[in-house]
């Protein structure tokens, strides 16, 4: 899988024969999409124009976000920030309360 933030990157990844792309919009934590496009705008653009699976990432924290990503054409989701709130995650309690 390769993380992309626009269609051009998605096409290049597909041409490099990656198995799937991860649609990373600007709201994705840690890796800011350089295109300034949100994940929920990027997902359908990639899904409509690529022949490989699109995995949604960025701003997905519950079942509604998961369902929205699927409806927009994603074949899976990648979550990160939501996992900060788990007891297994070794971050300070102040951070967990903000999630």
C-alpha positions as CSV (number, residue, x, y, z in Angstrom):
1,X,0.0,0.0,0.0
2,X,1.1,3.6,-0.7
3,X,-0.3,6.7,0.9
4,X,-1.4,9.4,-1.5
5,X,-3.0,12.8,-1.1
6,X,-4.2,13.5,-4.7
7,X,-5.1,11.6,-7.9
8,X,-1.8,12.2,-9.6
9,X,0.0,10.4,-6.7
10,X,-2.7,7.7,-6.9
11,X,-2.1,7.1,-10.6
12,X,1.7,7.0,-10.1
13,X,1.3,4.4,-7.3
14,X,-1.0,2.3,-9.5
15,X,1.5,2.5,-12.3
16,X,4.1,1.2,-9.8
17,X,1.9,-1.8,-9.2
18,X,1.1,-1.2,-5.6
19,X,-1.7,-3.4,-4.2
20,X,-3.7,-0.5,-2.9
21,X,-3.6,3.2,-2.0
22,X,-4.4,4.9,1.3
23,X,-6.3,8.2,0.7
24,X,-4.8,10.6,3.1
25,X,-6.6,13.9,3.3
26,X,-5.3,17.0,5.1
27,X,-7.1,15.9,8.3
28,X,-5.1,12.7,8.6
29,X,-2.9,12.9,11.7
30,X,0.9,12.9,11.4
31,X,0.9,13.0,7.6
32,X,-0.7,16.1,6.2
33,X,-2.0,15.8,2.6
34,X,-0.1,18.2,0.5
35,X,-3.0,18.9,-1.8
36,X,-5.2,20.5,0.9
37,X,-8.1,18.2,0.0
38,X,-10.1,16.4,2.7
39,X,-10.2,12.6,2.8
40,X,-13.9,12.5,2.1
41,X,-13.4,14.5,-1.1
42,X,-10.3,12.4,-2.1
43,X,-11.8,9.0,-1.6
44,X,-14.4,9.1,-4.4
45,X,-12.0,10.8,-6.8
46,X,-9.5,7.9,-6.3
47,X,-12.2,5.2,-6.3
48,X,-13.6,6.5,-9.5
49,X,-10.3,6.8,-11.3
50,X,-8.1,3.9,-10.1
51,X,-8.4,0.2,-10.7
52,X,-6.9,-0.8,-7.3
53,X,-8.5,-0.7,-3.8
54,X,-8.7,2.6,-2.0
55,X,-8.3,2.6,1.8
56,X,-9.7,5.7,3.6
57,X,-7.7,7.5,6.3
58,X,-8.1,10.7,8.1
59,X,-10.9,11.8,10.4
60,X,-12.5,8.3,10.8
61,X,-13.2,7.6,14.4
62,X,-16.5,5.8,14.6
63,X,-19.0,3.7,12.7
64,X,-20.5,6.7,10.9
65,X,-17.1,7.6,9.5
66,X,-16.5,4.0,8.5
67,X,-19.9,3.8,6.7
68,X,-19.3,7.1,5.0
69,X,-15.9,6.0,3.7
70,X,-17.5,2.8,2.3
71,X,-20.3,4.7,0.6
72,X,-17.7,7.0,-1.0
73,X,-16.0,4.0,-2.5
74,X,-13.3,3.0,-0.1
75,X,-12.7,-0.7,0.4
76,X,-11.4,-0.4,3.9
77,X,-10.2,2.2,6.5
78,X,-7.1,3.0,8.4
79,X,-7.6,4.6,11.8
80,X,-4.9,6.0,14.1
81,X,-5.9,8.9,16.3
82,X,-9.0,6.9,17.6
83,X,-6.6,4.3,19.0
84,X,-4.9,6.9,21.3
85,X,-7.9,6.6,23.7
86,X,-7.3,2.9,24.3
87,X,-5.9,1.7,27.6
88,X,-3.1,-0.1,25.7
89,X,-1.8,3.1,24.2
90,X,1.1,4.5,26.2
91,X,0.3,8.2,26.0
92,X,-0.5,10.6,28.9
93,X,-4.0,10.7,30.2
94,X,-4.4,14.4,29.2
95,X,-4.0,13.4,25.6
96,X,-6.5,10.5,25.9
97,X,-9.1,12.8,27.3
98,X,-8.8,15.1,24.2
99,X,-9.5,12.2,21.8
